[in-house]
Amino acid sequence: MSKILHLKCLMFLFFIGLSGTAMAQEVSGTVKDDSGGLPGVSVIVKGTTTGTTTDFDGKYNVNAKTGDVLVFSYVGYETQEKSVSGTVINVTMQSGVALNEVVLIGSRNPSRTSVDTAVPVDVIDMADLVTAGPQVSVTQILNYVAPSFSSNTQTVADGTDHIDPAQLRGLGPDQVLVLVNGKRRHTSSLVNVNGTPGRGSVGTDLNAIPAASIKRIEVLRDGAAAQYGSDAIAGVINIVLKDNVNELTAAITTGANMSKNGNDHEGGTDGEKTQIDLNYGIPLGENGGFINMTGSLTTRERTSRARANSGAIFHAYNSIEWQANQAGFNLSDLRTDLDAIKDFAAQVDHFDAGLQGQIAGASSIEELSGYNTITGDQTAGILSGLDVTDAELAARGQTRSDYNMSVGQSALDQGQFMGNLEIPLGDAESEAKLYAFGGLSYRHGDASGFYRTPGHSSGRGNTLSYINGFLPDIESDIIDKSLGFGIQGKINDWNIDLSHTWGLNTFAYNITNTTNFYLQASSPTEFDAGLNGFQQNTVNFDMSKFYDDIMSGLNIAFGAEYRVENYFIEAGEESSYAKYDVNGEVETAAAAEDPTLQVTDFFGNQASAGAQVFSGFTPENAIDARRNSMALYVDVEADITEEFLMSGAVRFEDFSDFGSTLNGKLAMRYKLSDNTNIRGALSTGFRAPSLHQQFYSKSNTLFNDQGIAQEVGTFTNSSRAAKLVGIPKLKEETSFNASLGFTTKIPDANLTVTIDGYFIAIDDRITYTGNFGNPNDGTPLSDIFTNLGIGQAAFFANAIDTETNGLDVVVSHKANVGEGRLTNNLAATYSKTKKVGATKGSDLLTDAGLLDNYFDEGSRVYLELAVPRVKANLSHNLEMGDWSIFLRNAFFGSVFDTGNLTDGGHPEIGSNVVTDLTIGYNFSDELRLTVGANNLLDVYPDELPGYLTSSNQFVYSRRVSQFGNNGRYVFGRLTFVLK
């Protein structure tokens, strides 16, 4: 650290040397807001380390020269810069980071401020949240701050365990557009095909961006496809990166879940997490250039929230295997050695005399197993169907808890880097600049699937490799890269911006602690299952000009965009997906018909092909799909009078794969008074079907409520299976969005209120269908199921129309309390999405009575009931001297699980309030300690009925959750700031 101080001193002396003979003088003044003197405001001489903070009355003194620039900054207010031209500078700070403030998105008029816009935008300042809040990832911060936003960590959901799906206004993850510094960001390569909210969608991995690199997050809560293009049906999230300089910020946050239900309900500590963040900015030149860089390292352990496995774990043959294994007998030979089976069965103490007698009197293996290896016929055998779990556990010295699944958050290790750069061109008066931003994120995740117990149905336990069965792991390697660069300037008073952004996300699957059933004892235990990836290149050209002499102000903007997208799947190694015969060769069609060549367990059962828990991508799944799109837009915003604002936008967009679309938006704002506005908007929008939805294909093992495995194949819409079922080619979703609201400020009470209602209608919404079963009727469709070894098939389809109604309320308040300052924010949302009209199936589907499969009941629950309709949070932040206290209560409304109750309904998971509390203390201007808790009162979701818990492994719903099931999280954070 001494080297850094030394370097900064040299830089400062160098700056003084360049400044010539100008003499410093004492500059003083008062900094206030509309409540009076504002204490704690940072006052820095720009480009130097010289500075101070205001006292309790808002007064300051600082040494500066004529021509220097003083930078006034404070959390919750717009940063201001004032040139030194005398010895007294007084400043009035303007509130700029409450949830109702607007900065960059929603309007292309750079002078448009806060509640004066025609559409609602939440502006979330990150400085306070990453210092005082318990959450450290972007999705969790937003989940607790912005009620219209919803995201939670999933469990036992394959790839979705590693990337949290994020939703806005109750719509899908792919119906919200994400920008960084106002430029379109690429989506993830993951398709959410398991049972979670956002099923069938493709979202943006917000957690690939380190929270410590973010200055603020702007959430536009209005349809904006006419302004920004595809995906902006629900709204836009714009992430603005940090631009501060001459400040080194380091933070280490460490904590764990200290919960009554930790460690599979035994209580205690689990889910340990540590995150280290480092941010530093360097000024470039003397005209405001900078480079700001952020590095972040995170490690997170699993949480365990299952109860003791209450299902069948062992059958009688497992007891015989155990005795043979203890004696060192080859278990592969045991299956065909009748005498050996009898000998080891006689050593099983918990077999009663009757069973011992039946085994001793058996004349063939078939009599014991019920399976004929020559004909493939299966009947009831002496050993089949005998659950001996409790006795066998005692014999092995084990408990049921030894066979628990890993239910809870996955483990992860993550490293991230993010940079933001601006280089002015010309002198200080020039507005031309080069800019660039981008980052690199690597995340290694570790999550588990269903436990393959020794007695697991369909032979999945593979006791030849794991005598006690196994808990298979899905380990992910997720790499996210991004780079944006461009040039801004002015030509004849027109603002010009030419940019290019690139992004790449790859998701590689490594399956460990598992087997390929068909390789039996010789199976590897680790498999490269392949990867999927998505790459996007976007070129934007934007022009805008503000005319202050036309009406009360007119802003005209227009531009063009060209985008190229690439989705690809790479196959895994052969053993990760293949099915083998008894000779270790990839099974042929002839071998599949010959029972003597088929690999089975002792009872004639077979498992899915490839690696258990996640079979690899096959060469047939491999794809390298591309498309391009071109867009033109015009955006006009006019202050017709001082009171009346109108804006309109039109956007034409053409895609190489499905055609063109034209969308428009009209918005208005009327000032009823200096402090009260009404606002509203009407717009049409669209969302292009993602390349993922068009070209993703794979077979997956999915489990129902009772833990029964089902092999489900996902087919592309161009596949023969899709044609035979009657699934049409995908087309774009179209939408209509209407909003109406008002904003008001009450200066005497330091209160700001915004209320906005909205309606969103979406036609031809793309869903992931329910499962179509093998008809087993000898038809070509039946042959497809048989040849692929799957029992069910699913597709992506424009199946339904939906309507969403909602209301957002934001109330912000601030006040001086004694010698301190109190900020209060209340934000609440209500949204309801429902399917309208009939399911849009083909005549073939309708005639076959398959519309209930096309859009099934589970899909309806995910669409209408799996995300809280009501969310609200009330937060209080008290700053008093060196102390700060942050208290937040977040209300999560009820949701419904997809499981079926005995009366035919679905289990309701009731509403709850989650309390966060943190306390911070500044030991000095450089060092701060924060301690606190998320979910202070250790609140959990409602438990599911016993028969829906998969043998007690999912006490809480694994499909839907308002706030997760980890319970109380306690943390400490040490923050070091060097200016």
N, C-alpha and C positions, 0 to 999 in steps of 0.2 A: 504493500500500500504506500510506503514511503517513496517508491519509485514513481508512482502515479502522482503523488503530491509534488515531487520534484519536477516532473514533466509539466504539470499544470503551471507551476511557478515560472518555469522557463518560457512557456507560451505567453503568460501574462506579461513578463518583462519584455518579450519580443514585441507584443502589441503596443506597450508603452513607448518602446523605441521608435515604432513606426508612426506614432501619433504626433511626433514633432514636439514642439515646446508648449503645446496647449496645457494650461494649468487646471487641475481639478478644483472643484468648489463644492461646498455643502449644499445639497438640494434637499428640501424638506417639503412636507405637505400632509394632506389628510386623504385617506382612502375611505370611502363610505359606499353604502348601498341605500336602498330606499328605507332601511330601518335605522340608519345612522352610521356612526363610525364602525369600521369593519376590522376587527383584530386578526392577526395571523396571516395577512396578505404578504406574499413573497414579492420583494422588489429587487430586481437584478439589473445591473448594467449589462445590456445585451452584448454578447461576445466575450464577456469576462466572468470571473468568479466573484466580483465585488457585488455585495448585496446586503439586504437586511429584511426584517419583517415588521409589520405595523404593530404598535402596542394596542392596549385594550381600547383606546379611543380612536384607533385607526390612524395614528400619526406615525411618521417615519422620518429618518434622516439618512442620507447616503452621499458619498463623495462621487461626483461625476463631472465631466467636462462639457462645455457647450458643444452641441452636436451629437453627444452620446444619446443612446436610446434606452429608456427605462422600460423594463418588462414587468407588468403587474399581473400576478396570477394567484388564483385561489380556487380550491375545489368547489364546484358549484357555480362558478362564474366564468364569463367570457374573458380570456386573456387579452390584455390591452397593452399597447406600446405607445410611449410618449417621448418625443424628442426634447432634449434639454435645451431650452433657450433662455432660461432664467433660473432663479434660485428657489422658486416655489412652483410645485406642480400638484394640483389636487385632482383626484380621480374619483369618478362614480362608477362602481362595478355593476355590470349587467348580468343578471342571472342567465346561465346558458347551458345547464346540464340536467335540468329536471326532466321527468319523463315526458313532459308536454312540449319540449323544445325541438326546434327543427334547425338543421344546419345545411346538409348537402343534398339529400334526396327528397323527392316529392315535388321539387321545383328546380328548374334550371336557371332561375333568376338568382344570381349570387348575392343579391342584397336582401333577399326575403328572409325574415326572421321569425322565430318561435311561433307563437299562436296565430300569426298573421297568415299562415299558409292555408290553402283550401283543403288539405288532407292531413290526417293525423300522423305524426311521427314521434316515436319515443326516442329520446337521445339519452343514452346511458353512459355516464362518465365512469371510466374504469378505474381511475386513480383511487377513489375511495373504496371501491368494491374489492380490488385485489389487495388492499391494505387491511380493511376491517372485516370483510366477509369471510365466511367459512369455506366457500366454494372456490376452486382454483381452475376449473376447466370452463371453457366458453359456454358449452351447453348447460351446465349446471348453474352458472351465474345467471344466464338468461331465464332458466326455468323458475328461479326464485325472484327475479326482478321484474320481468315482463309477463304479466298474466296471460297475454294472448299467445305466448310461446310455450311449447310443451316438449320435454325430452327427458328420458330416463334410461339408465343403464339396463340392458336386458340380460336374461339368464337362460342358458341352455337353448340358444337360438342360433347356433352355428355362427356365421360371420357377423350377425347382428350383435353378438356379445362384445364385439370389438369396435364397432362404430355406432354411436348412439343416433337413432333416427330423430330428427327435429321437425316439429310441426308448428304452424302458425294459423291462428284462428280456426283450429280444429280440422284444417285440410291436410293434405298429404305432404310429406317431406319434399316431394318433387314439384310442389305448387308454390314454393317460396324461392325467390331468386336471391342469391348471395353475391354481394359485390365486395371488393377490397379496394379502398381508396377510390370508390366510384366505378370500378371496372369489374366486369363479369368474372366470377371465379368458377373454376371447373367443379364438377360434381365428383362424388366417390365412384369407384368402379363396382361397388357392392350393390347387388339387388336383394332387397329384403323379401325373401320368399318363405320365411318361417312365420310362425304365429306370433306376430307382434303388431302394435299400431304402426301404420304406414306400410302394411303388407303389400308387396307387389310394386313398391316405389323405389326410386333412386334419389337419395338426398346428397347434401354437401357435408363433408366431414369438417365441421366447425372446430373440432378439437385438434385438428392438425395445425391450427394457428395458436401460438402461445398467448395466453391472456395478458402476460406481462408486456407484450409488444403493442397492445391496443390502447389507443388514446380514448376512443369512445366507440360505441356501437349505436347505429341509427336504425330503428325499426319502423319502416313505412307500413302502416296498417291500412292499405288500400290497394285495390287492383291496379297494376301499373304496367301491364304488358304493352300498352300502346306507347309507353315511354321507354321501357327498358327491354322489351322482347319476351321471348318464351319463358315460362315458369313463374312469372310474377302475378299469378292469379290471386293468391292470398296476400301478397305483399312483397316487400324487399327488405333484406337485412344488409346494411352497409357497414363494413368494418373499416374504421379509420385508424391507420397506424400512427404510432408516436413519432413526433418530430422534434422533441426537445433536445437540447445540446448542453454540453458542459455540466452534465449531471450523471453520476454513476449510481444506479440503484441495484442493490443486491437483496434478495429475500430468500429465506429458507423456511418452508412450511412443513411441519411434520405432525402427524396425528394418527388416530386409529379409531375404529368403532368400539366403544366401550358400552356394551349393550346387554340387557337381560337375556336377549335371545341370540347372542353371539355363540360361535362354535357349536352350531347345530342345537341351539336352545339350551345349552349348558351354562351360558353366560360367559362374561369375560371379554377379552380383547382379541379382535381380529381385523382384517382389512387394513393393516398398517400402510401408511402412505407418506412419502416424502417427495417434496418438489423444491428444486432450486432454480431461481430465476435471476437473470443478470441482464440489465439494460444500460446502454451507454450511447450517448450522442456526441458527435464531433462536428463543430462548425466547419464549413468549407467556404473559404473566401470571406469577404467583408460585406457581402450583400444578402445575407440570410440563407446561404446554402448550408446543407447539413447532410450527415449520414447518421442514422439511428439504427442500432443493432440490438437484438435480443436473443439470448440463449436460454433454454429451459431444459431441465432434466427431471424426469418423474419416474418413480417406482411405486407400484401399488400391488398389495397382496390381495388374495381372494378373501371373500367373506363366505361363511357357511351357515345356511338357514334351513336345512332339511331336518326332519326328525328321523328317528330310527326306522329303517326300512321294515314295513309291516307285511310285505308280500312274501311269496314263496321264493326262497333263495336256492335251496338244494332239492333235488329229487334223489330217489334211492340209488340210482347208478352213480351219482356223485360220491356217495358214501363208499361205494366199492372202489371208485377211482382213488379216493383219498388213502385208503388202506394200501392200494397198489403203489401209489406214489411214495408213501412212507417207506415201502420196502424196496424202492428203486426199480420197480417193474416198468417196462416200456408201455406207456398208456395207449400208444397207437396199436400195439399188439394185443392189448387187453380186449379191445372191442371185438376181436375175432377168435379169442381163446376162451371157449366155454369152461374148461376146467379151471383156468386161472380166475375167472369171474366167480365161480363157485367157491374157490379157496378163499379169496379175499372177502367175499360176502359173509363167509362164516366168521370172519374176524370183526364184523361190524356189531358191536355190542347192543346197539339200539334197535336192530331188527328183531321183531318178535319171532316166536317159534313157528308160527304159521307161515310167515314170509320166508324164514330160513328153509322151511320144508319145501315150499314151492320152488325156491331157487335151486335147492339141491336136487329136486326131481325133474328139473327142466331138461329136455332132450336136445335143445338147439338154441342158438343165439336168438333166432326169430321168436321163439316162445317167450324169451325174456323181454325183448325189445318191441315186438310186434311189427318189425320191419323186415320185408323180404328183399334182400339185396339183388336178387335175380329179376324179379318182376316189378319191384318198386312199390308193391302194395303195402299199406300200413293198416294194422289192426291194433287192438288193445293188447299189450304185453304185460307180463307179470310186474315189471319194474316201471312201466309208464304211468304217469299221473300220480305218483306217490310223493307227497310233500313231507320231507323229513327235516325241515329247516331247524326247528328248535333243538332237536336231538343232535343234529350234525354240528350246529354251532358249539354246543357243549363239548362234543368230541374234539373239535378243532381248537377249543379254548378261545373262541371268538364271541362277539356280540353282534346284534343286528346293525348297530351303528357302524361297524367296520365295512358295511356294504352301502353306506350312504352315498348319494350323488353329491356333487359339488354345486350347490344351489346358492346363488348370490352373484356378486360382481366378479368379473374375471380378473386375473392378474395381468399386469402390464409393466413394461419398461419402455420409456419413451424419451427421445431426444429431439429437440426442435431448435430451429434457427429462423429468424425473420429479420429482414432489413428494409429500410426505407430511406430513399436518397432523393435530394433535390440539388441541382446546380444551376444557379441563376446565370443567364447569359446577358452580358452587358453590364451597365452600371446599376446602382441601387434603385434608380427610377424605372428601369426596364422591368416589364412583367414577363419577359421570356425566360423559360427555364427548361432544363432537361430533368426528367424524373425517372426513377426506377424503384421497384419494390419486388419482393419475392421471398421465398423461404424454402426450407427443407425440413421434413419431418419423417422420423423413423419410429415406428411403434411395433413392439413385439408383444403380442397378446397370448394369453394362455387360458383357455376355457375348456370345460368338459361337457360331455354328452350324457346319455343315460348309462347307468352302470350295467355292464354285461355280466350278470350273475352266473355262477356255474350252472344253475338250472334254468337259465333264460330260454324262453321259447324260441324256436327256430335255430337253436344251436349257436346263438351269438356269443355265448360265454367262451367258446373254444378252450376248454380245459386242457387240451393237449399243449397249449402254450402258456396258459395261466390257470393253475389248479384252483385258484380262488376267484376265477373270473377277473375282470379288469374294468377300470374306469378310463375310457378313451379320452384323449385330449385333442382339441383343435388348437394348434399354435399358429398364429398369424404373423406375417411380416408385411406391414403396411408402410409403403413409401409414398410420400406426397411431396411433389416438387412444383414450384410455381415461380414465374418471373414475368413482371410487367415493366414496360418502359415506354417513354414517349417524350414529346416535346410540346410545350405550350407557349403561346405568345400572342401578339396582336398585330393585325394588318388592317389599317384604316379603321381602327376602333372595333374591329371584329375580333373576338376571342377565338383562337384556333387551338385545337387539341388533336394531335395525331398520336395514336398509341397502338401497341401490340401487347397482348397478354397470352401467356402460355401456361398450361397446367397439366400435370400427369399424376395419376393416382393408380398404384398397383396394389393388389391384395393377393399375397401368396399364402397357400395353405400347406402346412406341414402337420401331418397327423401322427401322433405319438401315443405310446402305451396302448397299442391296439394290434389287430391282426387282420389278415385276409383269411377269412374262414376257409376258403378253398385250398389254401396252402397248408392248413392244419399245423402240425408241429414244426414244419420248416418255414413258417411264415415270418417275414420281417416284422418288427414291432414299430417301425417308423416309416412313413411314406411321404414322398413329395407328391402332393395331390394336384399340382398345377396352380395357375393363377388367372385372375381376370384383371384387366386394366382399362383405363379410360384416359384419353388425351384430348386436349382442346386448345386450339389456336384461334384468337379473336383479334381482328384489326378494327379499330374504331377511328372515324374522323368526325369531329364535332366542331360546329361553329355557332357562336351566339353573339348577340349585341343588344345592349340596353339603351333605349332612347328615353332620356328623361324629359324631352320636350314634346313628346306625343302623349296626349291625354295626361294622366298623372304618372305615366311610366309604362313603357312597353318593352318587353323582352322577347326577342325572336331567336330561336335555336333550331338548327337542323343538322342532320348528319347521316352517316352511313356506317354499316357494320358488315364485315365479312367473317364468317366463322367456319372452321373446319373441325370436325369431331371424328374420333377414332376409338372404337370399342373393340377389345380383343380378349380372347380366351386362349391360354396355352395349356395343352394336355399335361396331365401328370405322368409319372412313371407307370409302366404297364401294370405292375402289381397293385397299384393304388385303385384301379378300376376294373381289372379283369376278373373273369370267373374261370377257374381251372378244373380239369378233370382229374381222375385218380392218378394219372401218369404225370401230372404237373404241367400239362400242355393247356394252352388257352382252349376253352371248351368250344367245340364246333357244334353246328346244328345237329349233326348225327349223334354226337356224344350226349347232347341234351335229351335225346330220345332213348338213350340206352342206360337203364338203371345201373348196369354193372360198371359204367364209366363215371357215374355221378358221385361227387363227394357229399357225404351226409354225416350227421352226427350219429350216435348210437341208435337213436330212435327214428332215423330216416329223415330228420329235418334238415333244411338248407337255410342259409342266411343270404343276405344281399351280397352282390358282387363287390369286390374291391375292399378297401379299408373300412373297417367298422367305424361308425359314427359319421364319416364323411368320405364317400367314395370319390376318387379323383375325376377330374375332367377327362373325358375320352377324346381320342382324335376326331371323332364325329362331332363333339362339342366345340372343338377348336374353331375360332372364327377371327377374322380381321376385317371388321366392317367400318366403312367410312361414309360420311356425308358432308355436304357443305350447305351453307345458307347465306343469303344476302338480304340486308334490310336497309330501308330508307325511312327516315322519320322527320317530321316537322313538329315543333313544340312552340306555342305562342302563349305568352302570359301578359295580360294587360290590366293595369289599374285604370279602369274606366273613369273612376273618380277617386278621390281620396278614400272613400268608403267602400267602393265596389271593385272587386277583383274578379276577373274571368281568365281562365286558362283552357287551352285545348291542345290536344296532341293527336296526330295520325301516324300510324306506322304500317308500312308494307313489308312483309317478310316472305321470302321464297326459299323453300327447302328442296334439296335435290331428291329426297325420297318420298315426299307425299304432296308437294305442291305449295301453293302460296296462300297467304291469309292477310287480311286488311283489318286493322283494329283502330279504334278511336277512343278518346277520353275528353270529357268536358267537366270542368270543375269551377266552383265559385266560392267567394268569401265576401260577406257583407259586414261592415262594422256598424253595429247598432250604437256603439259609443266608443270612446277612446279605449275602453277596457273589455268590451264584449263584442264577440264576432259570432256569426253563424256561418257554417261552411257545408258544402256538399259536393258530390261528384257522381257522375255516371260514366261507365266505361265498358267497353267490350275487351275481351282478352282471349288468350289461347295458350296451350301448352303442347309443344311438339312431343310425340312419343319418343322416349329416349331410345338410343341405339341399344341399350341394355335390354329394354323391354322387347325390342324387335328380334334380338339375336341371342339372348341368353337361353341355353338349354343344358339340362343336367338331370341326373337321377339323385334323389335325396331320400334318406330314411327319416320319416317323421313319426312321432308317437302321439297317440290319442290320450284322453284323460286317464285311461286305465293303464297307460304305459305300453300299449300294444303297438308294435312297429308296423309301419306301412311304407312300402316302396313307391314313391311318387316321382314320376318323370315330368319335367317341364319341357315343353316342346315350343319351337318357334312357330310363328303364324304362317310361315311359308312351308312348314313341314307337311309330309303326307298325312301324319296323324291329325293335324289341324284341319286339313281339307276333308278327311273322312268324318270328323266330328262336326264340321261346319263352322269353324272359327274363321272369321274374315280377317283381312289385312288391317293392321292398325292405322288409324288416322288421328289427327290432332283433336285434343279437347278444346272446346270453345266455352267462353264464360261471359256472363253479364254481371257487373258489379255496381251497386248503388250505395251511397253513404250520405248521411246527414248528421250534422253535429253542431255544437257551439262551444266556444271557449270564453272564459271570463277571468279577469284579474280583479282582485279586491285589495288595492294597495294598503288601505288602512289596516287590514288583517293579515297582510303579507301572504295572501292566499291566491292560488291559481286553480281553476277547475276546467276540465274538458270532458265533454260527453259526446260520444259518437256511436250512432247506430249504423248497421250495414246489412246488406243483402247480397248474397253471391249465388248465382245459378250457374251450374256447370253441365254442359251437354256432352254426351259421348265420353264420359269419364272412364279412364283406363283402370281396370281392376285385374287382380290375379284371381283367376277363376277357382271355384271349388274343384274337387277331385272327381274326374270321370273314371269309373271302374271298368275293368276288362269285361266285355260282354260275354266272353267264353262261348261264342256261338259259331266259331269257325270262319268268321268274316275276316276281310283284310285288316280291319281295325283290331280284332282279337289277335291276329298274328303279330301285329306290331307290339302289343303288350307282352306276348309270350316271348318274342325274340329278344326284347330288351330286358326281360326278367323283372318287370314292374307290374304292380297290381292296379295302379291308378295313374292318371295323367292330368296335368294342369297347363293352362295357357294364359297369355295376356290378351285382354279383349276390351273394346269400347262397349262395355256391357250396360251402363246405367246413366241416368241423369240424376243430379243431386241439387239440393237447395240448402243454403246455410244462412241463418239469421243470427245476429249478434249485437251486443252492446258493450262498449268500452268506456270506463270512467276512470279519470285520473285527477287526484286532488293533491296539490303540493302546498306546503306551508313551511315558513321559517320564522324564527324569532330569536331575540336575545333573551337568555335566561340567566339572570345574575351576571356573572363574569363570563358566561359561556354562550354558546350558540346552538340552537336546536333546529334540526331539519326534520320535517315529517312528510312522508309520502304515502298516499293511499292509491292503489291501482287495482281495478277489478275488471273482469270480463265475463260475459255470458255468451256462449255460442252453441248453436244447435244445428247439426247437419243431418239431413235425412234424404233417403232415396225417394225420388218422385217418378211416377209413371211406371210402366211395365219394363221388365228386363228386356234388353235388346238382343234377343237371340235370333239365329237364322231359322228358316223354315224347317231345316233338318233337325235342329235342336228342339224346336217347338213341337214338331210332330212326334219326336221320340220321347217327349216328356222330360227333357233334361235341363229345363231352365232353372230348376232348383239347384242343379250342379253348377251351372254357368255363373250364377251369383248366389252363393249358398248362405246359410244362416250365419256361419262364422264370419264371413265377409261383411255381412250386414252389421254385426256387433262391432267389428273393428272400425267400420265406417261411422256408425252412429253413436256408439255407447262406450268405446274404449278410451276416449280422451275426456277429461273432466269438462263438463259444460260450464261449470262455474269455477273460476280461480280468482283469488284476490290476495294482495299482500299489503300489510301496513307496517312501515318501517320508521324507526326513529333513530336519529344520529345526534348525539350530544357531544360537543367539543367544549371542554372546560379546562383551560390551562394546558397542562401536559397530559391530561387524561381525556379519553374518549370512550363513549359507550354506544354500542350499536345493538339495537333490538329490533327483530323482525318477526312478525307472525304471518305465515303464509297459509291461506285456506285453499284446500283442494277438494273440489266437489266429488260426488260419487261417480263411479264407473261400473261397468258390468263385464264379467268374465264370459268367455265363449262357451264354457262348459254348460251342460244341460242338467237342470235340477229335476227332481222326480216329478214335479208338476209341469215340466216342459219349459219353464222359464230359464233365466240365467242368473247366477249368483251376483248379487250386488255387493260391491266393495264401497262401504259408506264413506262419507266426507270426513275430513280430518284437518286439524290445524297443526302445523309444524313450526316450532319456535326456534329461532336462531338468536344467540346472544354472544357478543364479543366485547372484551374490554382491552383498550390499548393504553400504553403509557410511553411517552417520549422521554427517554433518559437524557437526550440532547437533541440538537437539530439534526444530528446524523443518525441516531440510533433509536429504534422504536420496537417495542415488544407488544404483540397482540396475542391474547389467549381467548378461547371461546369454544362454542359448540354449535353444530348444526343438529337440529332435532334434539334440542336440550332435554325434552321430557320423554325421550325414547318411545316415540309413537310408532305404531306399526299398522299396516293395512289390516282389514278384516280377514280372518282365516276362511279358507274354502271349506265346504262340506267334505267330510272324510272320504267319500267315494269319488271325489274329483281330485284327490291329492296325489295320485300315482304312488300308492303304498307309502303315504306320508312324506314323500320326497318334495312335494310342492305344497307346503302349508299355506303359503300365500300364492296368489296368482302369478304364474310365470309369463302370462300373455299380456296382462294390462296392469298398470300401476301408476298411481298419481305421483308418488315421491320415492319409489324404491322400497326395499325391505331390509335395509342395512341397520336401521335404528340409529341410536345416538352416535355422532362423530365428534370427538374432542380433538382440538388442535392447538398448536402454538406456532407463532410466526415471528421471526426476527427480521426486521427490515433495516438496511443500512443505506443511507443516502449521502453521497459526497458531491458537493457543488463547488 
